[in-house]
Amino acid sequence: MSDIDEDEPPREIKLVKVEGTYGTYRVEEKMKPSDVVALVCFVIILIIVYFS
């Protein structure tokens, strides 16, 4: 069986070369809009809980 869900698109990543090295790259993941919405909702909930 495959570990990859067929409905889910592959992650979007960006390779950034590390300065001063030879052949070393850092992987930066791009956040999907749905991930950003979930993160904002989570932060708002934390702020409400903290101040109440």
Buried (B, 14 or more C-beta within 10 A) or exposed (E): EEEEEEEEEEEEEEEEEEEEEEEEEEEEEEEEEEEEEEEEEEEEEEEEEEEE
